Amino acid sequence: MMGISPQIEHRLFSFISQNWRGKPLVSHEVIVNLIGATTTHTGLEVFARLDEGSYPKDVKVSNAELAAVRLESHDFHPEWNYRIKPRVIP
């Protein structure tokens, strides 16, 4: 499974983890099906699909590029919770 970078909404991760508990993750199909079968106590259902796109590896981001990202921290655990705001185009 190396190289797979799933995009999982962080607020759903605990529910997905509970659904996975004890099940061997032996294939992409199993993983996608387990994620897709996840629900929350409030009735939220999860949609999952495998992204078979090809993405570049080892992309380097300079300190200046990273500093230019507009992050808006949340009051609760700002080190984990933030919003990426759009760039301001001069």
Kinemage of the C-alpha trace (Angstrom):
@kinemage 1
@onewidth
@group {chain A} dominant
@subgroup {mainchain}
@vectorlist {calphas} color= white
{ca met a 1} P 0.000 0.000 0.000
{ca met a 2} L 3.049 2.276 -0.132
{ca gly a 3} L 2.527 5.476 -2.047
{ca ile a 4} L -1.223 5.607 -1.387
{ca ser a 5} L -2.264 8.949 0.045
{ca pro a 6} L -5.937 8.759 1.009
{ca gln a 7} L -7.744 12.026 1.566
{ca ile a 8} L -9.888 11.421 4.626
{ca glu a 9} L -11.883 14.129 6.329
{ca his a 10} L -10.257 14.306 9.771
{ca arg a 11} L -13.590 14.528 11.609
{ca leu a 12} L -14.548 11.120 10.170
{ca phe a 13} L -11.269 9.381 10.915
{ca ser a 14} L -12.303 8.094 14.358
{ca phe a 15} L -15.491 6.579 12.904
{ca ile a 16} L -13.542 5.000 10.041
{ca ser a 17} L -10.975 3.635 12.518
{ca gln a 18} L -13.746 2.044 14.599
{ca asn a 19} L -15.167 0.431 11.469
{ca trp a 20} L -11.734 -0.963 10.480
{ca arg a 21} L -10.962 -2.409 13.917
{ca gly a 22} L -9.512 -5.911 13.664
{ca lys a 23} L -10.005 -6.303 9.927
{ca pro a 24} L -6.892 -6.951 7.829
{ca leu a 25} L -6.404 -4.293 5.162
{ca val a 26} L -5.268 -6.633 2.403
{ca ser a 27} L -6.262 -4.746 -0.742
{ca his a 28} L -7.413 -1.379 -2.027
{ca glu a 29} L -10.889 -2.847 -2.529
{ca val a 30} L -11.143 -3.883 1.128
{ca ile a 31} L -9.988 -0.446 2.296
{ca val a 32} L -12.396 1.462 0.034
{ca asn a 33} L -15.304 -0.814 1.035
{ca leu a 34} L -14.577 -0.407 4.763
{ca ile a 35} L -14.389 3.377 4.422
{ca gly a 36} L -17.572 3.424 2.332
{ca ala a 37} L -19.440 1.326 4.898
{ca thr a 38} L -18.742 3.846 7.678
{ca thr a 39} L -21.584 5.811 9.264
{ca thr a 40} L -21.748 8.111 12.266
{ca his a 41} L -24.220 8.093 15.153
{ca thr a 42} L -25.957 11.069 13.542
{ca gly a 43} L -26.550 9.122 10.337
{ca leu a 44} L -23.797 10.569 8.157
{ca glu a 45} L -22.816 8.139 5.416
{ca val a 46} L -19.395 8.070 3.775
{ca phe a 47} L -18.694 7.879 0.040
{ca ala a 48} L -15.361 6.329 -0.937
{ca arg a 49} L -13.640 5.605 -4.220
{ca leu a 50} L -10.112 4.697 -5.213
{ca asp a 51} L -8.161 7.522 -6.835
{ca glu a 52} L -5.932 5.847 -9.393
{ca gly a 53} L -4.341 9.122 -10.486
{ca ser a 54} L -0.612 9.471 -10.927
{ca tyr a 55} L 1.078 12.140 -8.846
{ca pro a 56} L 4.668 13.399 -8.760
{ca lys a 57} L 6.856 12.205 -5.897
{ca asp a 58} L 9.448 14.105 -3.882
{ca val a 59} L 8.078 17.539 -4.741
{ca lys a 60} L 10.107 20.113 -2.816
{ca val a 61} L 8.348 23.150 -1.343
{ca ser a 62} L 10.584 26.072 -0.427
{ca asn a 63} L 10.247 27.883 2.895
{ca ala a 64} L 9.058 30.959 0.969
{ca glu a 65} L 6.346 28.959 -0.828
{ca leu a 66} L 5.191 27.416 2.446
{ca ala a 67} L 5.176 30.827 4.165
{ca ala a 68} L 2.939 32.161 1.355
{ca val a 69} L 0.173 29.641 2.181
{ca arg a 70} L -2.635 31.512 3.897
{ca leu a 71} L -3.582 29.463 6.956
{ca glu a 72} L -6.400 30.469 9.265
{ca ser a 73} L -6.105 28.652 12.597
{ca his a 74} L -9.136 27.386 14.461
{ca asp a 75} L -9.535 28.227 18.161
{ca phe a 76} L -9.688 24.526 19.087
{ca his a 77} L -6.292 22.827 18.570
{ca pro a 78} L -4.994 25.278 15.967
{ca glu a 79} L -2.008 22.983 15.325
{ca trp a 80} L -4.476 20.428 13.870
{ca asn a 81} L -7.463 22.490 12.803
{ca tyr a 82} L -7.047 25.166 10.199
{ca arg a 83} L -8.454 26.458 6.938
{ca ile a 84} L -6.380 27.144 3.834
{ca lys a 85} L -7.587 30.427 2.423
{ca pro a 86} L -7.362 31.380 -1.250
{ca arg a 87} L -4.367 33.303 -2.494
{ca val a 88} L -4.730 37.009 -2.916
{ca ile a 89} L -3.796 37.856 -6.470
{ca pro a 90} L -2.303 41.363 -6.743
